[in-house]
Amino acid sequence: MLSLESLEASSPAFPPLEAVVGGLMKLINTYETMVQNEVDRGRLYERIDAIQESLVIAWGDRDFSTCRISEAQVRALERLNVSVQHILREASVVAAGRNGKLRRFILAGKHKTDISDLVRSLSDADDDFRRSIELDTSRRITDVQSSITLSSESSSQQHAVIRKELRNLHILISRIFITPLIFGLFARSF
């Protein structure tokens, strides 16, 4: 390959050689694209499997009766599922177009573009899913914080009322016990 590239660089001096070397370079580049398409397609499926595995790890064994999944999370999961199913259908179409080495060779450039588009679509679907989950989680955390703040304020107010009532009760009890003592002292002195 390196010697072909050096021949291509020096071939402008001899136009027929330039045409032959250019054609050979085109064939080699197309073949390399065809081989790389197989690798890229495998990576696409690996990425889909990794996303699915992480979802199973994160959500698979969860008891939804104790920790309900929100409507936003359900919609995000449904949209991700629809997107992944669409990508898998499109990948099957690309794979069906791979029958025969000659066909794969001829369509290598188109398949490269198709696979790149599928990877980009998967990345977009994953980003949309993550954003939806993050925003919903943030909203739910804010709701919990607000609930805690309201509960804390309510507790604080109740605590203040109870303290005031206890203080009043303490004063009343003190008066009940001190008043007879005072009258007892005065009664003895007369």
C-alpha positions in Angstrom: 0.0 0.0 0.0 2.8 2.4 0.9 4.6 1.7 -2.3 1.4 2.3 -4.3 1.0 5.7 -2.5 4.6 6.6 -3.4 4.0 5.5 -7.0 0.8 7.6 -7.1 2.8 10.6 -5.9 5.4 10.2 -8.6 3.0 9.1 -11.4 2.0 12.5 -12.7 5.1 12.4 -14.9 3.7 9.3 -16.7 -0.1 9.6 -17.1 -0.9 5.9 -18.0 0.9 4.9 -14.8 -1.1 7.5 -12.8 -4.4 6.0 -14.1 -3.4 2.5 -13.2 -2.1 3.4 -9.8 -5.2 5.6 -9.1 -7.4 2.7 -10.1 -5.5 0.2 -7.9 -5.7 2.7 -5.0 -9.5 3.0 -5.5 -9.8 -0.8 -5.5 -7.7 -1.1 -2.3 -9.6 1.7 -0.5 -12.9 0.2 -1.5 -11.8 -3.2 -0.2 -10.6 -1.7 3.0 -14.0 0.1 3.4 -15.8 -3.2 2.8 -13.7 -4.9 5.5 -14.1 -2.0 7.9 -17.9 -2.1 7.3 -18.0 -5.6 8.9 -16.1 -4.3 11.9 -18.3 -1.2 12.2 -21.5 -3.3 11.9 -20.2 -5.6 14.6 -19.6 -2.5 16.8 -23.1 -1.3 16.2 -24.5 -4.6 17.4 -22.1 -4.5 20.4 -23.3 -1.0 21.3 -27.0 -2.1 21.1 -26.2 -5.1 23.3 -24.3 -2.8 25.8 -27.3 -0.4 26.0 -29.7 -3.3 26.5 -27.4 -4.9 29.2 -27.1 -1.6 31.1 -30.9 -1.2 31.1 -31.3 -4.8 32.4 -28.7 -4.1 35.1 -30.3 -0.8 36.1 -34.0 -1.7 35.8 -34.3 -5.4 35.4 -34.6 -6.6 39.0 -36.3 -3.6 40.4 -39.5 -4.0 42.4 -41.7 -1.4 40.9 -44.3 -1.8 43.6 -42.0 -0.1 46.1 -40.4 2.4 43.8 -42.7 3.3 40.9 -41.4 4.2 37.5 -42.7 7.6 36.3 -44.7 8.2 33.2 -41.7 10.2 31.7 -39.4 7.2 32.3 -41.9 4.8 30.7 -42.2 7.1 27.7 -38.4 7.4 27.5 -38.0 3.6 27.6 -40.7 3.2 24.9 -39.1 5.8 22.6 -35.7 4.1 23.1 -37.2 0.7 22.3 -38.9 2.0 19.1 -35.6 3.7 18.0 -33.5 0.5 18.6 -36.1 -1.7 16.8 -36.0 0.7 13.9 -32.2 0.7 13.8 -32.1 -3.1 14.0 -34.6 -3.3 11.0 -32.4 -0.9 9.0 -29.3 -2.9 10.0 -31.0 -6.1 8.7 -31.7 -4.3 5.4 -28.0 -3.3 5.1 -27.0 -6.9 6.0 -29.3 -8.3 3.4 -27.6 -6.1 0.8 -24.3 -7.8 1.7 -25.0 -11.1 -0.1 -22.0 -11.9 -2.1 -18.5 -10.4 -2.0 -18.9 -8.6 -5.3 -22.1 -6.9 -4.2 -20.5 -5.9 -0.8 -17.5 -4.6 -2.7 -19.6 -2.5 -5.1 -21.8 -1.1 -2.3 -19.0 -0.6 0.2 -19.3 3.2 0.2 -23.1 3.1 0.5 -22.9 0.6 3.3 -20.4 2.7 5.1 -22.7 5.7 5.0 -25.7 3.5 6.0 -23.8 2.1 9.0 -22.6 5.5 10.0 -26.1 6.8 9.9 -27.3 3.9 12.1 -24.6 4.5 14.6 -25.5 8.2 14.7 -29.2 7.3 15.1 -28.4 5.0 18.0 -26.2 7.6 19.6 -29.1 10.2 19.2 -31.6 7.7 20.7 -29.3 7.0 23.6 -28.7 10.7 24.2 -32.5 11.5 24.1 -33.1 8.6 26.5 -30.5 9.8 28.9 -31.7 13.4 28.8 -35.3 12.4 29.5 -34.3 10.2 32.4 -31.9 12.9 33.8 -34.6 15.6 33.6 -37.2 13.4 35.1 -34.9 12.4 37.9 -34.0 16.0 38.5 -37.7 16.9 38.7 -38.4 14.0 41.1 -35.5 15.0 43.3 -36.7 18.6 43.4 -40.2 17.3 44.4 -38.7 15.3 47.2 -36.6 18.2 48.4 -39.7 20.4 48.4 -41.6 17.8 50.3 -38.8 17.5 52.8 -38.6 21.3 53.2 -42.4 21.6 53.7 -42.3 18.7 56.2 -39.4 20.3 58.0 -41.1 23.7 58.2 -44.3 22.0 59.4 -42.4 20.0 62.0 -40.6 23.1 63.1 -43.9 25.0 63.5 -45.4 22.0 65.4 -42.3 21.8 67.6 -42.6 25.6 68.4 -46.3 25.1 69.3 -45.5 22.1 71.5 -42.6 23.9 73.2 -45.0 26.9 73.9 -47.6 24.5 75.3 -45.0 22.7 77.5 -43.8 26.0 78.8 -47.3 27.1 79.6 -47.9 23.7 81.3 -44.7 24.1 83.2 -45.8 27.6 84.4 -49.2 26.3 85.4 -47.7 23.3 87.3 -45.2 25.7 89.0 -48.1 27.9 90.1 -50.1 25.0 91.4 -47.2 23.8 93.5 -45.8 27.1 94.5 -49.1 28.8 95.4 -50.0 26.4 98.3 -46.4 26.7 99.5 -46.7 30.5 99.6 -50.1 30.3 101.3 -48.6 27.8 103.7 -45.8 30.1 104.6 -48.1 33.0 105.1 -50.5 30.9 107.1 -47.8 29.9 109.6 -46.6 33.4 110.0 -50.0 34.8 111.2 
